[in-house]
C-alpha cells in the first residue's frame, strides 16, 4: 500500500530529476544522445499550450455573470503580479548590497554576443496581432490572450441562447484539451530525466563553480522571495498554508524547474491548481495563463542581481539613483519577458542599457544562465499559482 502511494507522477518526477543529474555527470555521452526524449516532451507541452491558453481564458470570461466580474478579477490579478515582481527586485538589490561580489578571479571582459536589444516601443507595437491565426501558429501568447479576452467579452454580451451555444461548445473543447494535458503530464518523469541529464552533460559543473558567488546570490535571493516573501503573502493575504499548498501543486514546480518555461508548464499548473488545490476553474483559467506571460518574479530578481554583478566585474560603482533605475527597469522588463527558456537574456539588455552597463557583460554570465533559469522559472510558476489561489479566495469573498 505504501509503495503504491509513493508511485505518483509527482514523486517519480523528483526521482527523474535526481537520476538525470547523476546520469549527466557519470554518463554524459548517453544523456547527450537522449536529448531527443526531452525535446519530444517539450514539444508535446508546447503543442497544447496555445489552444489551452485560448480556451482557458475564454471559458473563464464567458462563464462570468458580467464584465464587472472580469474587471474585479483582472484588477486583483494585475495588482498582485506587479507588487510581487517589484518585491522580488527589491529583494535582489538588498542582497547584492549586503553581499559584495569578489570578482578578482574573473575576466574583466567577455566575448561580445549579438542579441536583439529589447525596446518597449517594439514590445507595445507588437501587442496587437494583425493575423490571429498566424499568432496561433507562431505561439505568440500575448496575442492569443488579448484575442481570447476580447472574444470572451463579446460572448458575454450576446443574448442568452447564443451565449449558451458558444460556451457549451468550448466547454467540451476545454475538457478534451485537459484530457490530453493529463496524458502528457504522465510522461513528466521521463521527460524531466532527459532534460536535466542533457543540461548537466552539456554544461558540466565546472563553469558553475567558477561563478559560484554569483550563482549563490541569485539562488539565495530566489529562495528568500519564494519562501519568505510569497509565503508571507499567501499566509497573510490569502489566508492559506503555503506549505500545504506547495505539496498540492509541487508537480508544476518540478516541471517548471526542468523545462525552464512558464508556458510549457501551464497545462500542469492548470491541472494541479484546479484538481488538487481546488482553485476555482474560472479564476485559474484566467490568472494562470496571464501570469505565465506577464508574471516573472524570478526573472526580475535575476536581472537585478546580474546588473550589480556585471557592474562589479567591470569596476563600475552603482549609485543609489542607478539602483532605483535598475528597480524600475527590471520590474517593467520582467513583464515583457517571454515565457520561454533564457528569455531574461533578451530583456536584460534593457536593464543594462538603462544604467550604462556594457552589454558584452552578458557573455560572462551566459554560461550559467540555463542552470539559473531552472530556479527562476520555478519561482515564476510558484508566484503564478499563489496568485491564482489568492485571487480565487478574494473573489469568493465578493460573492
PyMOL commands that set and color helices and strands:
alter all, ss='L'
color gray80, all
select helices_A, chain A and resi 2-6+9-26+28-33+35-62+67-98+120-125+132-138+141-156+160-185+188-203+206-210+212-236+242-259+262-276+281-294+297-313+320-336+344-354+359-398
alter helices_A, ss='H'
color red, helices_A
deselect
rebuild
show_as cartoon
